[in-house]
Amino acid sequence: MDSRTKRRLSDAELDALVRRALGTGVTAATELTDGYANAVWRLKLDDGREVVLKLSPPPDLDQLSYERNLLRMEAAAYELAAQAGVPMATLLCAGFDDPVLGGDYLVLSALDGVSWNDVKPEGEQALRRELGRHLARFNAVTGEVFGYPHAGIVGATWREGFLAMVGALIGDTERYPTPLPRPAEEIMDLVEAASPVLDEVTTPRLVHFDVWPGNVFLDLSGTPRIQAIIDHERAFWGDPIAEFVPPTIFGELTEDDPLLAGYREVTPLELTPAARTRLDLYRAYLYLILLVEDGPRQYPEDEYAGTRDTAFASLSAVLDRLEGASPGARG
């Protein structure tokens, strides 16, 4: 999707950047437009390799609070998750505060598979189960603090960290007025009232929080399998059950979902009433992101309207549930 946050580079600028990063030039460049925030190109190099270049927005462009230094979190996630056995592209180079263009960039090995979003392969239930296993391995990576350390939005406990995350996003609505189903202060009150359930989470775990079919690449050369999970820029340190929100976006996680079955092959997970409330909190957070992020990004109306309307209705429904589960919330 087109976005104001996506940088525009000429062929000469791409060539110069890659020469600084890898010591070789570019023979062909194709912009990849499926993403929503960072500019991405698939490049053919003088030495025969194909790579993917991700470039952060211009450093002087205002963004949401949690989006500061996103590519730095993504670089860390690539390295940590690869060590945990999650199938990934290879991070070839990470450059921060590039002196010529400004901002950050990543250079990754190009994948030869296909985006799950572009195909309907046989055995999708088996693939979803495989994805669950990979997500469990991703979530097995532990950290030292909750939240977004790269953006300075953190907490010593998960309740503190998550409330800081939601509070930062609510604060962003002051800079980017956003139509919401309830006043921003009331939404914050509802989240705070339900937040005691977050005290069940005591270890910061790496959460991708953006696993949808467009961020899963498949190898279809034989029996379909997952080749790689990509785009870790929205990752945070928190509750692994939040991982189930994007793959079931605008829906619900059910006990018969193969994703859950695959996850449980690696580590136990019980959907208790408290866990369901935590899921609702994370759904509310994701729907808020989808609504508020249009402020700095300025999506084309014809492309964004459907997502905005569905996120608005879904946020309204999940806030109603949270209010019903939290007698102390302001109604």
C-alpha atoms as a printed R data frame, in Angstrom:
    type eleno elety resid chain resno       x       y       z
1   ATOM     1    CA   MET     A     1   0.000   0.000   0.000
2   ATOM     2    CA   ASP     A     2   1.229   3.488  -0.745
3   ATOM     3    CA   SER     A     3   2.190   5.486   2.342
4   ATOM     4    CA   ARG     A     4   3.771   8.844   3.090
5   ATOM     5    CA   THR     A     5   6.367   6.993   5.187
6   ATOM     6    CA   LYS     A     6   7.870   5.189   2.195
7   ATOM     7    CA   ARG     A     7  11.088   6.719   0.917
8   ATOM     8    CA   ARG     A     8  11.640   7.216  -2.799
9   ATOM     9    CA   LEU     A     9  15.168   6.502  -4.059
10  ATOM    10    CA   SER     A    10  16.551   6.763  -7.571
11  ATOM    11    CA   ASP     A    11  18.465   3.888  -9.145
12  ATOM    12    CA   ALA     A    12  21.683   5.797  -8.541
13  ATOM    13    CA   GLU     A    13  20.873   6.278  -4.851
14  ATOM    14    CA   LEU     A    14  20.027   2.581  -4.452
15  ATOM    15    CA   ASP     A    15  23.301   1.634  -6.128
16  ATOM    16    CA   ALA     A    16  25.328   3.957  -3.905
17  ATOM    17    CA   LEU     A    17  23.659   2.685  -0.733
18  ATOM    18    CA   VAL     A    18  24.255  -0.982  -1.585
19  ATOM    19    CA   ARG     A    19  27.864  -0.275  -2.521
20  ATOM    20    CA   ARG     A    20  28.381   1.237   0.927
21  ATOM    21    CA   ALA     A    21  26.647  -1.711   2.578
22  ATOM    22    CA   LEU     A    22  27.917  -4.703   0.606
23  ATOM    23    CA   GLY     A    23  30.674  -3.439  -1.652
24  ATOM    24    CA   THR     A    24  28.864  -4.319  -4.867
25  ATOM    25    CA   GLY     A    25  26.526  -2.471  -7.195
26  ATOM    26    CA   VAL     A    26  22.920  -2.921  -8.323
27  ATOM    27    CA   THR     A    27  21.983  -4.141 -11.814
28  ATOM    28    CA   ALA     A    28  18.185  -4.153 -11.400
29  ATOM    29    CA   ALA     A    29  15.705  -2.923  -8.779
30  ATOM    30    CA   THR     A    30  12.023  -3.707  -8.217
31  ATOM    31    CA   GLU     A    31  10.035  -1.983  -5.496
32  ATOM    32    CA   LEU     A    32   7.905  -4.322  -3.378
33  ATOM    33    CA   THR     A    33   4.680  -2.542  -2.493
34  ATOM    34    CA   ASP     A    34   2.793  -5.004  -0.250
35  ATOM    35    CA   GLY     A    35   4.112  -3.490   2.983
36  ATOM    36    CA   TYR     A    36   2.586  -0.546   4.836
37  ATOM    37    CA   ALA     A    37   5.435   1.474   6.372
38  ATOM    38    CA   ASN     A    38   9.001   0.983   5.148
39  ATOM    39    CA   ALA     A    39  10.128   1.226   1.546
40  ATOM    40    CA   VAL     A    40  11.317  -2.168   0.254
41  ATOM    41    CA   TRP     A    41  13.153  -3.174  -2.921
42  ATOM    42    CA   ARG     A    42  14.253  -6.489  -4.400
43  ATOM    43    CA   LEU     A    43  17.662  -5.952  -5.961
44  ATOM    44    CA   LYS     A    44  19.899  -7.866  -8.356
45  ATOM    45    CA   LEU     A    45  23.576  -7.253  -7.625
46  ATOM    46    CA   ASP     A    46  26.726  -7.162  -9.720
47  ATOM    47    CA   ASP     A    47  28.012 -10.274  -7.968
48  ATOM    48    CA   GLY     A    48  24.917 -12.318  -8.955
49  ATOM    49    CA   ARG     A    49  23.096 -12.253  -5.631
50  ATOM    50    CA   GLU     A    50  19.523 -11.123  -5.109
51  ATOM    51    CA   VAL     A    51  18.770  -9.229  -1.915
52  ATOM    52    CA   VAL     A    52  15.976  -7.248  -0.290
53  ATOM    53    CA   LEU     A    53  16.621  -3.721   0.943
54  ATOM    54    CA   LYS     A    54  14.388  -2.149   3.611
55  ATOM    55    CA   LEU     A    55  14.735   1.564   4.269
56  ATOM    56    CA   SER     A    56  13.204   3.401   7.201
57  ATOM    57    CA   PRO     A    57  11.098   6.537   6.715
58  ATOM    58    CA   PRO     A    58  12.920   9.886   6.564
59  ATOM    59    CA   PRO     A    59  14.285  10.725  10.027
60  ATOM    60    CA   ASP     A    60  12.443  14.070  10.077
61  ATOM    61    CA   LEU     A    61   9.045  12.454   9.401
62  ATOM    62    CA   ASP     A    62   6.816  12.289  12.452
63  ATOM    63    CA   GLN     A    63   5.577   8.771  13.259
64  ATOM    64    CA   LEU     A    64   3.697   6.956  15.985
65  ATOM    65    CA   SER     A    65   5.557   6.713  19.280
66  ATOM    66    CA   TYR     A    66   6.197   2.971  19.070
67  ATOM    67    CA   GLU     A    67   7.516   3.292  15.509
68  ATOM    68    CA   ARG     A    68  10.749   5.001  16.514
69  ATOM    69    CA   ASN     A    69  13.738   2.908  15.411
70  ATOM    70    CA   LEU     A    70  11.544   0.062  14.119
71  ATOM    71    CA   LEU     A    71  14.260  -1.419  11.919
72  ATOM    72    CA   ARG     A    72  16.562  -1.726  14.918
73  ATOM    73    CA   MET     A    73  14.045  -3.992  16.612
74  ATOM    74    CA   GLU     A    74  13.620  -5.923  13.391
75  ATOM    75    CA   ALA     A    75  17.370  -6.457  13.055
76  ATOM    76    CA   ALA     A    76  17.513  -7.839  16.594
77  ATOM    77    CA   ALA     A    77  14.485 -10.064  15.960
78  ATOM    78    CA   TYR     A    78  16.044 -11.581  12.838
79  ATOM    79    CA   GLU     A    79  19.138 -12.602  14.731
80  ATOM    80    CA   LEU     A    80  17.393 -13.846  17.872
81  ATOM    81    CA   ALA     A    81  14.624 -15.782  16.121
82  ATOM    82    CA   ALA     A    82  17.045 -17.407  13.665
83  ATOM    83    CA   GLN     A    83  19.034 -18.701  16.642
84  ATOM    84    CA   ALA     A    84  15.786 -20.164  18.028
85  ATOM    85    CA   GLY     A    85  15.218 -22.172  14.836
86  ATOM    86    CA   VAL     A    86  12.562 -20.010  13.194
87  ATOM    87    CA   PRO     A    87  12.865 -20.053   9.373
88  ATOM    88    CA   MET     A    88  14.044 -16.619   8.307
89  ATOM    89    CA   ALA     A    89  15.735 -14.685   5.558
90  ATOM    90    CA   THR     A    90  19.405 -14.009   6.386
91  ATOM    91    CA   LEU     A    91  20.231 -10.555   7.683
92  ATOM    92    CA   LEU     A    92  23.253  -9.558   5.582
93  ATOM    93    CA   CYS     A    93  23.764  -6.024   6.812
94  ATOM    94    CA   ALA     A    94  22.128  -3.520   9.146
95  ATOM    95    CA   GLY     A    95  22.960   0.155   8.873
96  ATOM    96    CA   PHE     A    96  21.770   2.723  11.393
97  ATOM    97    CA   ASP     A    97  21.813   6.503  10.931
98  ATOM    98    CA   ASP     A    98  23.232   6.203   7.421
99  ATOM    99    CA   PRO     A    99  25.370   9.341   6.934
100 ATOM   100    CA   VAL     A   100  24.302   9.944   3.330
101 ATOM   101    CA   LEU     A   101  20.557   9.259   3.229
102 ATOM   102    CA   GLY     A   102  19.794   9.453   6.932
103 ATOM   103    CA   GLY     A   103  17.754   6.814   8.735
104 ATOM   104    CA   ASP     A   104  18.257   3.063   9.019
105 ATOM   105    CA   TYR     A   105  18.317   0.198   6.536
106 ATOM   106    CA   LEU     A   106  18.485  -3.590   6.426
107 ATOM   107    CA   VAL     A   107  19.801  -5.811   3.641
108 ATOM   108    CA   LEU     A   108  18.380  -9.344   3.647
109 ATOM   109    CA   SER     A   109  18.830 -12.401   1.479
110 ATOM   110    CA   ALA     A   110  16.016 -12.631  -1.092
111 ATOM   111    CA   LEU     A   111  13.573 -15.517  -0.792
112 ATOM   112    CA   ASP     A   112  12.619 -17.688  -3.757
113 ATOM   113    CA   GLY     A   113   9.280 -18.772  -2.290
114 ATOM   114    CA   VAL     A   114   5.897 -17.117  -2.636
115 ATOM   115    CA   SER     A   115   3.847 -15.047  -0.233
116 ATOM   116    CA   TRP     A   116   1.022 -17.055   1.349
117 ATOM   117    CA   ASN     A   117  -1.140 -14.035   0.620
118 ATOM   118    CA   ASP     A   118  -0.715 -14.607  -3.135
119 ATOM   119    CA   VAL     A   119  -1.608 -18.300  -3.356
120 ATOM   120    CA   LYS     A   120  -4.035 -20.854  -1.983
121 ATOM   121    CA   PRO     A   121  -1.864 -23.949  -1.574
122 ATOM   122    CA   GLU     A   122  -2.975 -27.470  -0.813
123 ATOM   123    CA   GLY     A   123  -2.790 -28.489   2.819
124 ATOM   124    CA   GLU     A   124  -3.403 -25.072   4.357
125 ATOM   125    CA   GLN     A   125  -4.439 -26.662   7.653
126 ATOM   126    CA   ALA     A   126  -1.056 -28.421   7.859
127 ATOM   127    CA   LEU     A   127   0.707 -25.164   7.023
128 ATOM   128    CA   ARG     A   128  -1.216 -23.363   9.737
129 ATOM   129    CA   ARG     A   129  -0.159 -26.047  12.209
130 ATOM   130    CA   GLU     A   130   3.455 -25.669  11.080
131 ATOM   131    CA   LEU     A   131   3.144 -21.911  11.561
132 ATOM   132    CA   GLY     A   132   1.995 -22.494  15.131
133 ATOM   133    CA   ARG     A   133   5.176 -24.456  15.855
134 ATOM   134    CA   HIS     A   134   7.345 -21.684  14.432
135 ATOM   135    CA   LEU     A   135   5.538 -19.029  16.465
136 ATOM   136    CA   ALA     A   136   6.115 -21.020  19.650
137 ATOM   137    CA   ARG     A   137   9.838 -21.064  18.885
138 ATOM   138    CA   PHE     A   138   9.771 -17.325  18.169
139 ATOM   139    CA   ASN     A   139   8.080 -16.717  21.521
140 ATOM   140    CA   ALA     A   140  10.644 -18.892  23.318
141 ATOM   141    CA   VAL     A   141  13.169 -16.042  23.002
142 ATOM   142    CA   THR     A   142  13.260 -14.105  26.272
143 ATOM   143    CA   GLY     A   143  14.333 -10.549  27.049
144 ATOM   144    CA   GLU     A   144  15.134  -8.264  29.950
145 ATOM   145    CA   VAL     A   145  12.301  -5.718  29.861
146 ATOM   146    CA   PHE     A   146   8.701  -5.503  28.631
147 ATOM   147    CA   GLY     A   147   7.548  -3.332  25.754
148 ATOM   148    CA   TYR     A   148   9.497  -1.537  23.010
149 ATOM   149    CA   PRO     A   149  13.042  -0.827  24.237
150 ATOM   150    CA   HIS     A   150  13.982   0.664  20.849
151 ATOM   151    CA   ALA     A   151  11.281   3.305  21.306
152 ATOM   152    CA   GLY     A   152  11.723   3.858  25.043
153 ATOM   153    CA   ILE     A   153   8.244   2.481  25.830
154 ATOM   154    CA   VAL     A   154   8.950  -0.106  28.517
155 ATOM   155    CA   GLY     A   155   7.888  -1.465  31.881
156 ATOM   156    CA   ALA     A   156   9.405  -3.593  34.631
157 ATOM   157    CA   THR     A   157   6.207  -5.701  34.598
158 ATOM   158    CA   TRP     A   158   4.011  -6.689  31.692
159 ATOM   159    CA   ARG     A   159   1.076  -4.718  33.101
160 ATOM   160    CA   GLU     A   160   3.272  -1.631  33.331
161 ATOM   161    CA   GLY     A   161   4.752  -2.220  29.875
162 ATOM   162    CA   PHE     A   162   1.449  -2.845  28.116
163 ATOM   163    CA   LEU     A   163  -0.234   0.152  29.727
164 ATOM   164    CA   ALA     A   164   2.722   2.247  28.556
165 ATOM   165    CA   MET     A   165   2.256   0.870  25.030
166 ATOM   166    CA   VAL     A   166  -1.461   1.651  24.974
167 ATOM   167    CA   GLY     A   167  -0.889   5.009  26.654
168 ATOM   168    CA   ALA     A   168   1.644   6.009  24.003
169 ATOM   169    CA   LEU     A   169  -0.797   5.090  21.256
170 ATOM   170    CA   ILE     A   170  -3.622   6.988  22.956
171 ATOM   171    CA   GLY     A   171  -1.231   9.920  23.267
172 ATOM   172    CA   ASP     A   172  -0.588   9.756  19.539
173 ATOM   173    CA   THR     A   173  -4.255  10.550  18.930
174 ATOM   174    CA   GLU     A   174  -3.553  14.054  20.261
175 ATOM   175    CA   ARG     A   175  -1.146  14.618  17.363
176 ATOM   176    CA   TYR     A   176  -3.256  12.639  14.903
177 ATOM   177    CA   PRO     A   177  -6.963  13.059  15.755
178 ATOM   178    CA   THR     A   178  -8.545   9.700  14.990
179 ATOM   179    CA   PRO     A   179 -12.219   8.695  14.847
180 ATOM   180    CA   LEU     A   180 -12.668   6.099  17.613
181 ATOM   181    CA   PRO     A   181 -15.783   4.235  18.849
182 ATOM   182    CA   ARG     A   182 -15.295   5.713  22.341
183 ATOM   183    CA   PRO     A   183 -13.402   8.709  23.708
184 ATOM   184    CA   ALA     A   184  -9.683   8.015  24.042
185 ATOM   185    CA   GLU     A   185  -9.753   8.521  27.822
186 ATOM   186    CA   GLU     A   186 -12.557   5.987  28.186
187 ATOM   187    CA   ILE     A   187 -10.644   3.435  26.136
188 ATOM   188    CA   MET     A   188  -7.647   3.902  28.416
189 ATOM   189    CA   ASP     A   189  -9.881   3.462  31.463
190 ATOM   190    CA   LEU     A   190 -11.269   0.178  30.101
191 ATOM   191    CA   VAL     A   191  -7.786  -1.162  29.384
192 ATOM   192    CA   GLU     A   192  -6.571  -0.196  32.861
193 ATOM   193    CA   ALA     A   193  -9.609  -1.813  34.494
194 ATOM   194    CA   ALA     A   194  -8.937  -5.119  32.730
195 ATOM   195    CA   SER     A   195  -5.142  -4.969  33.166
196 ATOM   196    CA   PRO     A   196  -4.799  -7.065  36.374
197 ATOM   197    CA   VAL     A   197  -4.990 -10.197  34.181
198 ATOM   198    CA   LEU     A   198  -1.651  -9.141  32.692
199 ATOM   199    CA   ASP     A   199   0.092  -9.944  35.978
200 ATOM   200    CA   GLU     A   200  -0.012 -13.620  34.944
201 ATOM   201    CA   VAL     A   201   2.803 -12.813  32.494
202 ATOM   202    CA   THR     A   202   6.141 -12.643  34.304
203 ATOM   203    CA   THR     A   203   8.765 -13.197  31.564
204 ATOM   204    CA   PRO     A   204   9.302 -10.864  28.584
205 ATOM   205    CA   ARG     A   205   9.062 -12.947  25.423
206 ATOM   206    CA   LEU     A   206   9.654 -11.954  21.824
207 ATOM   207    CA   VAL     A   207   6.316 -11.397  20.060
208 ATOM   208    CA   HIS     A   208   6.182 -10.789  16.286
209 ATOM   209    CA   PHE     A   209   2.650  -9.312  16.365
210 ATOM   210    CA   ASP     A   210   2.323  -9.067  12.597
211 ATOM   211    CA   VAL     A   211   1.996 -12.633  11.339
212 ATOM   212    CA   TRP     A   212  -0.541 -12.518   8.540
213 ATOM   213    CA   PRO     A   213  -0.337 -14.386   5.185
214 ATOM   214    CA   GLY     A   214   1.600 -11.549   3.566
215 ATOM   215    CA   ASN     A   215   4.424 -12.023   6.074
216 ATOM   216    CA   VAL     A   216   4.729 -15.782   5.580
217 ATOM   217    CA   PHE     A   217   6.636 -17.159   2.577
218 ATOM   218    CA   LEU     A   218   5.973 -20.660   1.310
219 ATOM   219    CA   ASP     A   219   8.117 -23.197  -0.511
220 ATOM   220    CA   LEU     A   220   5.829 -24.915  -3.025
221 ATOM   221    CA   SER     A   221   8.535 -26.944  -4.784
222 ATOM   222    CA   GLY     A   222   7.258 -30.114  -3.101
223 ATOM   223    CA   THR     A   223   4.864 -30.617  -0.231
224 ATOM   224    CA   PRO     A   224   4.006 -27.029   0.762
225 ATOM   225    CA   ARG     A   225   6.005 -25.811   3.726
226 ATOM   226    CA   ILE     A   226   6.862 -22.506   5.334
227 ATOM   227    CA   GLN     A   227  10.082 -21.062   3.954
228 ATOM   228    CA   ALA     A   228  10.309 -17.969   6.140
229 ATOM   229    CA   ILE     A   229   8.494 -15.527   8.394
230 ATOM   230    CA   ILE     A   230   9.344 -11.931   7.500
231 ATOM   231    CA   ASP     A   231   8.779  -8.314   8.615
232 ATOM   232    CA   HIS     A   232   9.530  -8.281  12.342
233 ATOM   233    CA   GLU     A   233   9.352  -4.515  12.713
234 ATOM   234    CA   ARG     A   234   6.238  -4.543  14.946
235 ATOM   235    CA   ALA     A   235   7.844  -6.984  17.409
236 ATOM   236    CA   PHE     A   236   7.841  -6.298  21.140
237 ATOM   237    CA   TRP     A   237   8.735  -8.023  24.403
238 ATOM   238    CA   GLY     A   238   5.613  -9.237  26.160
239 ATOM   239    CA   ASP     A   239   2.924 -11.904  26.347
240 ATOM   240    CA   PRO     A   240   3.246 -14.701  23.756
241 ATOM   241    CA   ILE     A   241  -0.524 -15.180  23.579
242 ATOM   242    CA   ALA     A   242  -0.642 -11.832  21.758
243 ATOM   243    CA   GLU     A   243   0.907 -13.693  18.822
244 ATOM   244    CA   PHE     A   244  -2.487 -15.207  18.002
245 ATOM   245    CA   VAL     A   245  -4.189 -11.853  17.383
246 ATOM   246    CA   PRO     A   246  -2.886 -10.990  13.872
247 ATOM   247    CA   PRO     A   247  -3.432 -14.495  12.409
248 ATOM   248    CA   THR     A   248  -7.058 -14.357  13.617
249 ATOM   249    CA   ILE     A   249  -7.555 -10.640  13.018
250 ATOM   250    CA   PHE     A   250 -11.192  -9.497  13.072
251 ATOM   251    CA   GLY     A   251 -12.104 -13.000  14.277
252 ATOM   252    CA   GLU     A   252 -11.518 -15.244  17.281
253 ATOM   253    CA   LEU     A   253  -9.031 -17.919  18.300
254 ATOM   254    CA   THR     A   254 -10.849 -21.252  18.574
255 ATOM   255    CA   GLU     A   255  -9.729 -24.455  20.245
256 ATOM   256    CA   ASP     A   256  -9.843 -26.338  16.936
257 ATOM   257    CA   ASP     A   257  -7.524 -23.911  15.137
258 ATOM   258    CA   PRO     A   258  -4.498 -25.842  13.758
259 ATOM   259    CA   LEU     A   259  -2.373 -22.820  14.648
260 ATOM   260    CA   LEU     A   260  -3.073 -23.491  18.314
261 ATOM   261    CA   ALA     A   261  -2.491 -27.217  17.927
262 ATOM   262    CA   GLY     A   262   0.913 -26.616  16.350
263 ATOM   263    CA   TYR     A   263   1.876 -24.159  19.053
264 ATOM   264    CA   ARG     A   264   0.982 -26.711  21.719
265 ATOM   265    CA   GLU     A   265   3.271 -29.269  20.082
266 ATOM   266    CA   VAL     A   266   6.160 -27.065  21.225
267 ATOM   267    CA   THR     A   267   4.890 -25.565  24.487
268 ATOM   268    CA   PRO     A   268   1.735 -25.760  26.634
269 ATOM   269    CA   LEU     A   269  -0.899 -23.058  26.254
270 ATOM   270    CA   GLU     A   270  -4.305 -22.956  27.947
271 ATOM   271    CA   LEU     A   271  -7.079 -20.585  26.895
272 ATOM   272    CA   THR     A   272  -8.388 -19.755  30.359
273 ATOM   273    CA   PRO     A   273 -10.948 -16.958  30.898
274 ATOM   274    CA   ALA     A   274  -8.077 -14.689  31.962
275 ATOM   275    CA   ALA     A   275  -6.148 -15.598  28.796
276 ATOM   276    CA   ARG     A   276  -9.218 -14.720  26.725
277 ATOM   277    CA   THR     A   277  -9.347 -11.315  28.407
278 ATOM   278    CA   ARG     A   278  -5.666 -10.803  27.631
279 ATOM   279    CA   LEU     A   279  -6.388 -11.655  23.998
280 ATOM   280    CA   ASP     A   280  -9.130  -9.037  23.956
281 ATOM   281    CA   LEU     A   281  -6.730  -6.444  25.326
282 ATOM   282    CA   TYR     A   282  -4.263  -7.209  22.549
283 ATOM   283    CA   ARG     A   283  -7.014  -7.137  19.931
284 ATOM   284    CA   ALA     A   284  -8.021  -3.694  21.145
285 ATOM   285    CA   TYR     A   285  -4.390  -2.599  20.878
286 ATOM   286    CA   LEU     A   286  -3.990  -3.871  17.311
287 ATOM   287    CA   TYR     A   287  -7.263  -2.299  16.176
288 ATOM   288    CA   LEU     A   288  -6.125   0.994  17.698
289 ATOM   289    CA   ILE     A   289  -2.871   0.766  15.742
290 ATOM   290    CA   LEU     A   290  -4.759   0.158  12.502
291 ATOM   291    CA   LEU     A   291  -6.854   3.269  13.131
292 ATOM   292    CA   VAL     A   292  -4.239   5.663  14.470
293 ATOM   293    CA   GLU     A   293  -1.428   4.815  12.025
294 ATOM   294    CA   ASP     A   294  -3.288   6.437   9.137
295 ATOM   295    CA   GLY     A   295  -2.400   9.783  10.707
296 ATOM   296    CA   PRO     A   296   1.311   9.803   9.812
297 ATOM   297    CA   ARG     A   297   0.996   7.438   6.847
298 ATOM   298    CA   GLN     A   298  -1.938   9.023   4.991
299 ATOM   299    CA   TYR     A   299  -3.065   5.901   3.136
300 ATOM   300    CA   PRO     A   300  -5.035   6.253  -0.110
301 ATOM   301    CA   GLU     A   301  -8.711   6.353   0.874
302 ATOM   302    CA   ASP     A   302  -9.813   3.703  -1.613
303 ATOM   303    CA   GLU     A   303  -7.235   1.240  -0.267
304 ATOM   304    CA   TYR     A   304  -7.631   2.006   3.425
305 ATOM   305    CA   ALA     A   305 -11.384   2.470   3.871
306 ATOM   306    CA   GLY     A   306 -12.208  -1.222   4.261
307 ATOM   307    CA   THR     A   307  -9.511  -1.810   6.884
308 ATOM   308    CA   ARG     A   308 -10.498   1.347   8.783
309 ATOM   309    CA   ASP     A   309 -14.190   0.497   8.895
310 ATOM   310    CA   THR     A   310 -13.597  -3.098   9.973
311 ATOM   311    CA   ALA     A   311 -11.063  -2.069  12.623
312 ATOM   312    CA   PHE     A   312 -13.482   0.546  13.982
313 ATOM   313    CA   ALA     A   313 -16.322  -1.975  14.312
314 ATOM   314    CA   SER     A   314 -14.033  -4.645  15.768
315 ATOM   315    CA   LEU     A   315 -12.583  -2.237  18.328
316 ATOM   316    CA   SER     A   316 -16.098  -1.240  19.393
317 ATOM   317    CA   ALA     A   317 -17.055  -4.900  19.915
318 ATOM   318    CA   VAL     A   318 -13.934  -5.808  21.884
319 ATOM   319    CA   LEU     A   319 -14.293  -2.741  24.113
320 ATOM   320    CA   ASP     A   320 -17.844  -3.834  24.895
321 ATOM   321    CA   ARG     A   321 -16.489  -7.231  25.953
322 ATOM   322    CA   LEU     A   322 -13.787  -5.682  28.091
323 ATOM   323    CA   GLU     A   323 -16.348  -3.471  29.787
324 ATOM   324    CA   GLY     A   324 -18.492  -6.501  30.570
325 ATOM   325    CA   ALA     A   325 -15.494  -8.356  31.999
326 ATOM   326    CA   SER     A   326 -14.381  -5.398  34.134
327 ATOM   327    CA   PRO     A   327 -17.081  -4.202  36.553
328 ATOM   328    CA   GLY     A   328 -14.866  -1.339  37.668
329 ATOM   329    CA   ALA     A   329 -14.551   0.152  34.178
330 ATOM   330    CA   ARG     A   330 -16.269   3.421  33.494
331 ATOM   331    CA   GLY     A   331 -19.373   2.879  31.357
